[in-house]
């Protein structure tokens, strides 16, 4: 039996190899696991410090569609780290588009970007002792 439980998002993307490189450059992610098929489609687990997530090329046959195909996304990711301003700027430098700048809001220092693959990232940290992560 498992001693611990975790949950990690799997982001469906177009151009998985490009997405893998973007997340490494923009967020400092490291590759934990990767498989690539003969057509170049990728499934990979990445980690930003200890926070793990997955990416995979979209697979319509399994009803896994990227935000680009859907014309939007139903999920936002919240990346909590010590220096949100620097990571927000780094993401923009690597091709993300700003949704909102890093600013104080509801006890957080937080900003939002959309990555080149259509996923929305809120990048911030709590600045109030009463705000949970």
DRENGUDREN-362510 format. One line per field, with one value per residue (C-alpha): chain; x, y negated, z. Coordinates in steps of 0.02 Angstrom, whole numbers, padded with zeros to 5 digits. Layout:
REM DRENGUDREN-362510
cadena <- c(A/...)
xx <- c(X/...)
yy <- c(Y/...)
zz <- c(Z/...)
REM end
This chain:
REM DRENGUDREN-362510
cadena <- c(A/A/A/A/A/A/A/A/A/A/A/A/A/A/A/A/A/A/A/A/A/A/A/A/A/A/A/A/A/A/A/A/A/A/A/A/A/A/A/A/A/A/A/A/A/A/A/A/A/A/A/A/A/A/A/A/A/A/A/A/A/A/A/A/A/A/A/A/A/A/A/A/A/A/A/A/A/A/A/A/A/A/A/A/A/A/A/A/A/A/A/A/A/A/A/A/A/A/A/A/A/A/A/A/A/A/A/A/A/A/A/A/A/A/A/A/A/A/A/A/A/A/A/A/A/A/A/A/A/A/A/A/A)
xx <- c(00000/00058/00127/00088/-00028/00009/-00085/-00002/-00078/-00044/-00045/-00097/00005/00042/00228/00280/00466/00450/00342/00472/00606/00493/00455/00640/00691/00543/00516/00681/00593/00698/00654/00613/00548/00521/00465/00458/00377/00439/00326/00406/00260/00317/00256/00365/00364/00443/00481/00498/00595/00486/00324/00295/00185/00170/00158/00099/00064/-00122/-00206/-00380/-00408/-00408/-00501/-00346/-00346/-00230/-00296/-00247/-00368/-00505/-00485/-00457/-00421/-00523/-00376/-00253/-00094/-00034/00156/00205/00387/00500/00531/00374/00429/00587/00501/00358/00486/00581/00422/00385/00563/00538/00374/00234/00106/00060/-00118/-00081/00080/00147/00059/-00011/-00184/-00286/-00134/-00028/00108/00046/00045/-00024/00043/-00019/00117/00143/00038/-00116/-00097/-00124/-00001/-00027/00147/00155/00180/00077/00130/00008/00029/-00156/-00151/-00131/-00036)
yy <- c(00000/-00176/-00273/-00441/-00516/-00646/-00728/-00805/-00885/-00814/-00954/-00907/-01006/-01017/-01002/-00911/-00926/-01116/-01120/-01019/-01146/-01294/-01230/-01197/-01372/-01473/-01390/-01301/-01133/-00976/-00818/-00672/-00548/-00550/-00434/-00483/-00378/-00355/-00497/-00617/-00624/-00648/-00603/-00678/-00710/-00874/-00952/-01133/-01109/-00976/-01013/-00882/-00889/-00797/-00850/-00745/-00776/-00784/-00622/-00649/-00461/-00464/-00630/-00723/-00893/-01042/-01216/-01263/-01134/-01179/-01366/-01386/-01291/-01238/-01233/-01360/-01308/-01400/-01402/-01455/-01504/-01629/-01749/-01762/-01923/-01845/-01684/-01785/-01889/-01732/-01653/-01810/-01810/-01632/-01664/-01668/-01808/-01914/-01904/-02010/-02081/-02026/-02132/-02123/-02046/-01966/-01933/-01869/-01937/-01859/-01877/-01772/-01714/-01602/-01488/-01462/-01303/-01386/-01341/-01478/-01495/-01602/-01635/-01700/-01682/-01725/-01884/-01871/-01745/-01699/-01646/-01460/-01386)
zz <- c(00000/-00038/00111/00033/-00095/-00226/-00366/-00517/-00671/-00843/-00971/-01148/-01273/-01456/-01495/-01337/-01371/-01384/-01228/-01132/-01177/-01135/-00959/-00928/-00985/-00921/-00752/-00719/-00729/-00733/-00827/-00711/-00839/-01027/-01165/-01346/-01482/-01659/-01719/-01594/-01472/-01293/-01119/-00984/-00798/-00746/-00578/-00526/-00365/-00279/-00374/-00508/-00662/-00827/-01008/-01154/-01336/-01360/-01411/-01482/-01491/-01299/-01288/-01227/-01310/-01290/-01251/-01429/-01498/-01373/-01391/-01203/-01045/-00895/-00774/-00708/-00623/-00468/-00452/-00276/-00253/-00167/-00313/-00419/-00506/-00574/-00633/-00710/-00807/-00858/-00926/-01027/-01095/-01158/-01249/-01120/-01135/-00985/-00921/-00767/-00694/-00526/-00396/-00220/-00220/-00080/00030/-00115/-00227/-00389/-00578/-00719/-00887/-01025/-01094/-01281/-01271/-01197/-01012/-00883/-00739/-00584/-00515/-00339/-00153/00000/00086/00230/00370/00359/00176/00138/-00007)
REM end
